[in-house]
């Protein structure tokens, strides 16, 4: 006599939850040429929690969109510092400017 096998129940695959993102402006010091800006941009975008980063050599700024559940602004600044530059969070723009 064989024992009947239990029925196979397929479980639903959960939908990915909403991802949060934040954008921060960093003041970047120590850049001298476009290659410097490109290195910083590549460093930032190399982290999977960074969704987008652009570095403006002339303005000495980086705009970074990232997952705040995974990274902090200090983490972003540390990544820039790790490749030989300086980075701090930019002061928020004054209202109406």
Secondary structure, 3 states (H helix, E strand, C coil): CCCCCCCCCCCCCCCCCCCCCEEEEEEEECCCCHHHHHHHHHHHHCCCCEEEEEEECCCCEEEEEECCCCCCHHHHHHHHHHCCCEEEECCCCCCCC
